[in-house]
Amino acid sequence: MVDAIKRKVTDKKLKQQLDEFVAKYDEFQNEEYVSELVGILADNYPSLSTPEKSIVKRWIQKVAKMLKIDALIDTDSDVLDLL
């Protein structure tokens, strides 16, 4: 997920923040990693381009499906509410 965003992101500051974030973790499936990633995405979501926002939205939909949550995500506001 982070790699997909890093490939599309145009904001150099955000790309650097994501690089530093990934470098801190050896294991990507712990709750601290996920919570920090969600915080970074929520902080930067309004400034993302449409393709970048689409990646985040698809990721949220996948997570919701894994958790068997029926999440209606139509708008940017819906995404931010879930983040």
N, C-alpha and C positions, 0 to 999 in steps of 0.2 A: 504494500500500500504506500509506504513512504517512498519507495523507489519509483512508483508510478507518478507520484506527485512531483518528485524531484526532476523527473524527465520532462515534465510539462511546465514546471514553475519558471516564471521569467524574473521574479523578484529575487535579486542576488542576496539580499539580507535574509529572506525566508529560506532560500536554498542553503545558505551557510548555517542557519539555525537548525535545519533538518539534518545536515551533515554532522554537526556537533552533537545533536541529540542521538543519532544512530551510533555514533562512536562511543557513547557512554554505556551501551548495553551489549552484553554477550548473548543474552536470552531475550527473545522478542515476545514471549507469551506470558509475562507476568503483569499483574495489575498496575504496578507503578509505570511501566512502559506505556500501557494503553492509556492510563489517565493523563500522563504528560503529553502524549501524542494528541489526544483529544483537546487538551488545553491549547496547544500550539495551533491546531486546526481552527478552533473556535476564535482565537485571537486574530488569525489572519484571514479567515473565510471571507469577510466583506471585500477584501482587496484582491482576491483571487480572480483569475480570468474565468470565462465560462467553461472551457475544457477542464480546468483545474477543479472548479466547483463540481463538475460532473463526476470526476473521480471520487471526490469526497462523498458525494451523494450516493454513488453506487456502493461504496464501502459501507456506509451506514445501512443501506438496504440489505447488504449481505449479512452484517452483524445482526440486524433485526430478525432476519430470516433464521439465522442459526439459533437465536434466543427464542424463536417462535413468538415474536412480537409483531402484531399487525400495525405497522407504522405507515401512515399516509404522509408521503414526502413530496409535496408539489412545489413549494416555494423556498426561497432562501431562508425565510423566517422559520419554516418547518425544520430545515437543516440545523440552524442555529439553536432552536429549541431542543433538538435531540442531542446536540453536542454538549 
